[in-house]
């Protein structure tokens, strides 16, 4: 159990170190790296390059700044030909890798000339892509590849394990085009990273950038007036604004488990030391010195702790590997390698554990040497002070277990509230979802995508076992782009521009999800690209934007995904379907448009099955692949499965909730088991020590009920004290988790009462075995030496 506690601590330390300290693999001084973004009125995040130029020129808190465009997928083909493949590419300013302190392991870095207008296109490959695509062939440097249909020269390969800022196959320099030089969101899409000067703080950089930002707002009110600036350090960039809280809580939980394990071992070693009281008393009588006796205990503790540390290190290495695989995401780069810091941490907590569980035995020997503790007869009675210490240790274990159980309970309930939220979709487990991405080179034009999607929408319903099918640009509970809109002929509100989520769907979409039209009409096959622009809104849209007006016939000017603003007439109102709310607690306003009028490159096929979805999945896959061999399925699952928690689709505040809610119950269960073992050991030893007393009680007429009450009083008294202390501590600790909780109070009575009942039940079970043993005590044997 000590090895398990050390292993859990090693795992959590590695995770915390990776997420909050190390940052990007191979990047130097991650703690001096900050990310800067502008928040646009549409809630989109990024920066415009002209603003970045101003920051880089005038911000004195930074050694330098670089700009990185959000990763986008482009068609890639090497010089040997073959079918182009869409891959993720990041566009960076030429100084990016120099700012990070990482250079290519093959070839050269980007030069300033590479981002000049009209410069020949160049790329730098990631080591992962270089190995999988080119078999680690060094001659690829200098070769020509085709990116987005245009030739580009490979000038370098980055070192292994380097990924920035997310997983990427290759990087290209940011060429200074007229579009890039345009201010505002149209020319944006970039993130800025800056390296602080030695001694500069994040707060100083934030204040300085805010000053520059206000100057830009005054100089360029049309594009910058409603922008906000966001400056975050490396830890918050990597793990979100609540990352330090989430991972800090995990670390505290792991430390609680270690303390419980140390208390257990301390109780056991104390019991062993008391059991050796006659031996120790004899050695004292023969002249053994105090240091010699203490040294023996220390050596025994060191051997035990060393063995636990070795096993704990193995648990750490296995656990970190499992965690890395389970939480892998292309959108989050973390370095989970076991380094010297992890080794040092495991060594330190192993030594600390040895010291902690040695204190009790050492104090007992010191008292024995001083003559304040005695051994008598064959039965060595546990001294009162030692019994009190054992009771305190048990109470402490129970208190820590309550804190972990209640914290895990509210986190798990939050996760359940998200996953089990009402989505407005009936029987989502019967809807099969296939996600396909159309190759960008083959389907670059709207007309090509439209023609393919029409054929796809006609083919899928014919698959055996499918009741109805539709296409959509987004799945329920995930959502699509949020776009600004305005009502035709109505001035915008004084509060600023209004925004709505826009989703492109086929006419069958609402029938597949079994949502109902509350007024107006649904889409039809006559709503084509050449017909009048129409839209359907949900009830939340009407309640928020048209509470006192007739929605049917309202004219809305809105941009559909990847299309400019167009005037659309609302022709129908549909019941609410959960779209775009990451924590799934409210139905947000949604505006639906015909997919024929806004054909997306990423599309989801939703097919409601008459039979089990597993029976039609293979046929659906085959039908889609037969329709066009260049189109592949990225994911195939039920709609219910897509509702599972996915940190990649969460808002920044809750992106790490899933990890916390998954790890916390593990800690709580381990703590509960360890506490139960510790309680059992203490009660069982107390029963064995008091066997003669119990025998006397039975001999003079004590009933089994009386003996059972005695044993349960021995065990449950420290349990109740621990429960009271743990309850008070959990009310304080759960408050710290409030930012992570969804639909549940940190003081949720049901969760706390459940934790109390579970702990009490486990404690009663741990006491029941020694109680049964006490009832069976043979009075003749117990009284033989009286």
HUHUSUL-V820967 format. One line per field, one symbol per residue. phi: phi as a letter, one per 20 degrees, with the letter a starting at -180 (. if undefined). psi: psi as a letter, one per 40 degrees, with the letter a starting at -180 (. if undefined). burial: I if it has 24 or more other C-alpha atoms within 12 Angstrom, else O. A space follows every 50 residues. Layout:
BEGIN
phi = ???
psi = ???
burial = ???
END
This chain:
BEGIN
phi = .fffffffffffffffffedcfmfgmfelgfdecdccddegfmfdrbeff fggffffdeefdfacccceggcecfcbefennffcfcecddcffegffff mcdfecmcefdgffdfgnfffcccefffffffedmleffffnedcddmnd fbefdacfffmecaecfbeaccffffegffeefnffdendddccdffgnf dffffffffffffffffffcffddfeecdcccefffffdnfdggffffff fffffffffffffffffffffffffefffffffffenfffffffffffff ffffffffffffffffffffffffffdgbfebecdefedfffffffffff ffffffeefggffffffffenecccclfeeefggffffffffffffffff ffgffffffffffffffffeffdndelffededddcdfgfffdfegffff fffffffefgfeffneebbbcbebegmdncfecfbbefndfffffofecb edcebegegfffemedfeamcefcfeedfeeffcbcdefffffedcfdce ffnfdcebeegmcffcecdfdacdffcfcnegeldbeefccecfffebfe fdcdedceefdfgffdfffffffffffbfeedeebbbefffffgfcgfde fffdfdggfffeegfffffffffffffffgfffffffffdffffffgffe ofegfffffgffffeeffffffffffffffffffffegfeecmbefdgff ffffffffffffffffeffffffffegeffffegde
psi = dddddddddddddddddddeddahhehifdeehihhiihideeiiaiidd dddddddeheeidiiihhihhihihhhaeeaihihhihihhiidedddde fhiidiaiiiiddeeiheihhiihiidddddddeffhdedheihihhfei iihheihiiiehhheahidiiiihhgidddehiiddeaeiihhihiihei iddddddddddddddddddgdddedeiiihhiidddddeidedddddddd dddddddddddddddddddddddddedddddddddeehiddddddddddd ddddddddddddddddddddddddddehheehhiheihaddddddddddd ddddddeedddddddddddeeeiihiadhhhhiddddddddddddddddd dddddddddddddddddddeiheehhfeeehhhhhihhhdddfdiddddd ddddddddddeehhehdiiiiieiiiediaihiiiihhehiiideaiiii hhhhiideddddefiihdiaiaiieegadeiihiihiidddddddfdeih dheihhhihihfiihihihheihiihhhhehdefeihihihiihddeghi dhihhhhhidahdddedddddddddddheehihdihiidddeeihhddei iddededddddddddddddddddddddddddddddddddfddddddddde ehiddddddddddddeddddddddddddddddddddedeeiheiiefhdd dddddddddddddddddddddddddehhddddede.
burial = IIIIIIIIIIIIIIIIIIIIIIIIIIIOOIIIIIIIIIIIIIIIIIIIII IIIIIIOOIIIIIIIIIIIIIIIIIIIIOOOOOIIIIIIIIIIIIIIIII OIIIIIIIIIIOOIIOOOOOIIIIIIIOIIOOOIOOOOOIIOIIIIIIIO OIIIIIIIIOIIIIIIIIIIIIIIIIOOOIIOIIIOOIIIIIIIIIOOOO IIOOIIOIIIOIIOOIOOOOOOIIOIIIIIIIIIIIIIIIIIIIIIIIII IIIIIIIIIIIIIIIIIIIIIIIIIIIIOIIOOIOOOOOIOOIIOOIIOO IIOIIIOIIIIIIIIIIOIIOOIIOOIOOOIIIIIIIIOOOIIOIIIOII IIIIIIIIIIIIIIIIIIIOOOIIIOOOIIIIIOOIIOIIIIIIIIIIII IIIIIIIIIIIIIIIIIIIIIIIIIOOIIIIIIIIIIIIIIIIOOIOOII IIIIOIIIIIIOIIIIIIIIIIIIIIIIIIIIIIIIIOOOOOOOOOOIII IIIIIIIIIIIIIIIIIOOIOIIOOOIIOOOOIIIIIIIIIIOOIIOOOO IIIIIIIIIIIIOOOIIIIIIIIIIIIIIIIIIIIIIIIIIIIIIIIIII IIIIIIIIIOOOIOOIIOIIIOIIOOOIOOIIIOOIIIIIIIIIIIIIII IOIIIIIIIIIIIIIIIIIIIIIIIIIIIIIIIIIIIIIIIIIIIIIIOO OOOOOOIIIIIIOIIIIIIIIIIIIIIOIIIOIIIIIIIIIIIIIIIIOO IIOOIIOIIIOIIIIIIIIIIIIIIOIOIOOIOOOO
END
